[in-house]
Amino acid sequence: MDGKIALEEHFGATDPDIVEQSREHFTPATWAAHRAMLLDIHDQRLRTMDECGIEIAVLSLLSPGIQSLPRREQAVDWARRLNDFAAEQVARRPDRFAAFAALPLQDPDAAAAELRRAVGELGMRGALVNGFSELDEDGTIGYLDEPRYRSFWRTVADLDVPVYLHPRDPLPRHARAYDGHPWLLGSAWAFSVETGTHALRLMGSGLFDELPGLRVILGHLGELLPFNVWRTDHRITVSPRGIPAQRPFAEYLRTNFYLTTSGNFRTPALLNALVEVGADRLLFSADHPFERMQDAAEWFDRVEINETDRRKIGRDNAAGLLRLG
């Protein structure tokens, strides 16, 4: 399928030097090539997009990005500079790129102000947040369901843009389950557990009852949620334990969330997501350069779904959600 829009395509930068954050996700033998891919936007990336039938890639900062900077002043400064950089890249080829803003959620008011600037002045299509934010050098962290972030979410609702909730690893002090099993960290397992739990926190907090128009994007075909949401709802019905949410989690998943195919090119998983949320809530993505655009495109173009759904997932849903025309 030609004309695809890909929503989770990452970049890095050396000024400020944030690209090194991704080193741990690659072997020493492959790091140099992948570092170059993170820094490249207009050369090989564009050629690969052409080969894969991807018309538009939505750029977003690598993980954990701004969320890992415990000093508020640094987070605010780097978010602004990196958003300016991303906007400059989009301006060079607005026919081929769009971007999500990076936000300094160490300071919710500053994050709201930066989102307003990024959307209103830079033309960004929403934000990508890499999970929890580190709030100080002592390891204090903030999840987006917490009361401190309600004013931020009201800004998101006022701007009517989506927030992509992207994975990051738990901090070591919160990750005892992975001790001695480092292969379970990152995208192999911990990313989905961490991000799926964060999404459930948002649902359970009553956020979407207060602001029903909010739209959150999850990658990797829903971070395990489509497979398990029935059981989660079922057990909460048996033992609600004071949950503030007014509706079942499955309803929030269908009405407040979009799911992308990033890094999960598995047909049964796609079909499960189709049944749970419907074709109107699914979006094509690759997860470049952590996954190959070629793998994403070849699988998606051949997967056995009807052509109407393929067009929706591959392009039309993203064009509507992000107002890409």
N, C-alpha and C positions, 0 to 999 in steps of 0.2 A: 504494500500500500504506500503510495506516495503522499506527501503532504502531512506526515505525522508531526505531532507536537510532543516533545519530550520534556517532562517537568522536573526531573531530579538529576541535573547535569552539573557537576561541581567544578569549581575553579579554586586556585590558590593564588597567593601573591607574595612577593619578596619585599614589598615596601607598603605597609609593614610586613615583616617576615612571618607569615603564618603558615606557609606551605609545609614546613617541617612537621607540623602536627600529624600529617598523614603517614609519616615514615613507618610507624609501628604496624600499619596495615599491609605492608609489603615486605617481601624478603629482601635481603641486601642485594641480591642479584637483579631484582626487578625494580628497585626503588628509583634509580636514575631515570628509567624510561617513564615510569608513572609520574614522577615529579615533573618531567617535561610536559606530560599530558595535562596535568593540572594547571600549568602555567600557560599552555597554548590555548588560544581561543580562535584565532582567525586563520590558522594554517591547516594542520592536519585534522583538527577537530571539524572544521568546515568540510574538508574533503570526505571525512568519514560520514558526516551527516548526509552529504550528497549520495554516497554509496548506499546508505541505508534508507533513503526515502524520508529523512527527517527534515522538514522544512524549517521548524523553529525549535530551538533549545532554550529552556528557561534556566538561566545560570543561577547557581546558589553557592555560597561559601562552603568549603569543606567542614567536616566535623572534627572536634567539638567547637571549633571556631571561637566566636565571641563569648559563648557560654562558659568557656574554660578560664576566662581572665578574671581573677578574684578582685582586682583593683578597679573600682568603679570608674575612675578617671581614664584609665587605659581602655576599658571596655567601650566607653562613650567615644573616645577619640578614634579607636581602631574601627568601630562600626561605621562611623561617618566616613572615614577615609576609604574603607573597602567598598562602601556603597557608592561613593563617588567613582571609584575605579570601575566597578561593575557597570554603572550607568554610562561611563565613557566607552566601554566595549560595546554595549548595546547601540549607542549612538553611531558607531562606525558601521554597523549592519543591522538596522532596526527591522529589516525584512527577514532576518535569520535568528535574532536573539531577543529575549526578554530577560528579566531578572527578578529574583526575590531579594528583599532587603535582609541584611543581618542586623540584629537588634541587641542593645546593651541592657538586657533584662535584669542585670544587677541593680538597676535603677528603673523601676517601672515607669516613672514620669518621663525620664529621658528616653526610654524605649518608645513610649507613645509619641513623643515629639519627633523622634527620628523616623518612625513609621509615617507620620504625617508628611515630613519632608521628603522621604523616599518616594511615597506615592504621589504627592502633590507637585513636587518640584522635579524629581528625577524620573517619574513615569514608571516606577516599579509596580509589579502586579500583585503585591502582597509581601509576605515575609516567610523566611524559613528559620525556625528556631531549633537548635540542636539540644533538645531535651531540657533538663534542669540547668540552672545557672549557678555558678559558684559565687557566693556572696562575700567571702572573706578568706584570708589565708588559713584559717583554722578548719576549713572544710565544711562550713555551713552552706547549705544549698537551698534553692528555691524552686518548687514545682509550680506550674502555671495555674493550678486549681486554687492556690492559696489566696486568702482575702487580699493580700497586698497587690495582686495582679488584676483585680476586678476593674479598676479604672483603665488599665491597659486594654482589657477586652472590650470595654465600652468604646474605646477609640477604634479598635478593629471593626466593631459593628457599625460605627458611624461612617467609616471609610468604605465599608462593604467590600472588603478584600479577604482572601483566604490566608490562613496561617498553615504552613507545612510543618508538622511536628516530626522532626528528623531524629534518628537515633544518636546516642552516644553511650559509651560504657559507664556503668556505675563507678563511683570512686572506690579505691581499694578498701577503705574503711567500711563501705556498705556492700562489699562483694565477697563475703566469706564463703559463699556457696561455690565460688570459682577457685578457691585456694587449691593450688596443685593441679589445676585443670585449665591452663591458659588457653587451650584450643577452643574452649567454650566462650571466650570473650569475643567482642567485636561482632561482625555480621554473621558469624556462625550460629550464635544463639543469644548472647546477652543483649545485643541491640534490640531484638524483637521483644524480649521479656521486659526490658526497661521501658521501651516506647509504648508497648501495649498497655503496660501498667499505668503509665502517665496518662494515656488516653482514657482509661477507665476512671482514673481520678477526676479528670475533667467531667466525664459523664456523671459520676456519682455525686459531684459537688453541687449539682443544681445549676451550673453555669449555663447550660443550654435551655433551661426553663426560664432563667432570667433574661437571656439574650438568644432567643430562638433562631435568629437569622445567621448566627455564626457558622462559618464553614472551616473545617479543619481537614487537612490532607494528611494521610498516612501512606508511607511507601510500603514496598515489599508485600503487596496484596493484603495489607491490613495488619501487619505485625502480629499474626496468629489469631487475631480477634474473630474473623469470620468463622473459623473452625470451632471456637470455644464459647461464643457469645451466648448460645442457648443455655449451656450449662451454668454459666455465670449468672444469668438472669434467674434460672431455676433455683439455684441455691440461695440467692439473695431473697427470693420470695419466701423460701423456707425460714431463713434467718436474716431479716433485713438490718438488724443492728443499728437502727437509727439513720439509715441512709437518707440524705436530703433529696435525692433525685425523685422526680415525680413520674417518670416513665421508665419502661424497661430499657436496658442498655441497647438491645437490638434496634429499638426505635431511633435512638440517637445515632447509632451507626448508619442507619438508612437515611436519616434526614439531615444530619449535621456533619457528616464525614464523606470525603472522597478517598478512594484507594487507588494507588498507582501500581503498575507492574514492575517498578524498579527492582532489579536484582532478584526477581522471582519468576523465572521463565518456565513455570510448571503448569501444564494444562489443567490437571485436576484442581490445583489451587485456584486458578482463574475461574473455573466453573463453580467452585464452592462460593467464591466471592460474588459471582454473577447471581447465584441463587439468593444470597444473603442481602445484597444491597442493590442489585439491578444494574443493567448496562449503563444507565444514566449517571452512575456514581463511580465509574471506573475510568482510569486515565493511563495512557501509555507513558512509560519512562524506561530509561536504560540504567542509570546510576553510573554514568561515565565519570572518571576512568576506573572506578572500582569494579565495574563490569564492562564488557565489550558491547558497544552499540550494535555491532554486527550480530551478536547472539540474541540481543533483545529484538531486533528488527526481523531477523530470519524466523525466529519462533513466532512472533506476533503475526507476521504476514501469512503464516501457514496454519496457525491454530484453527481448529474446526469450530468456528462460530459463524453465525450468519453475517452477511456483509453489512447489514444495517448496524449491528452491534460493533463490528470491526471499525466502521467509520466513526461511530460515536466515541469509542474508547481511544481510537488512534488520533482523532483530531477534534471532533465537534464539541465534545464535553469540555475540553480544555479551552477551546476558543471562546465558548460561552462563559466559563468560570472566570477566565482571566481577561476577557474583553479584548481578544486578539484579532477580531474582525474576520 
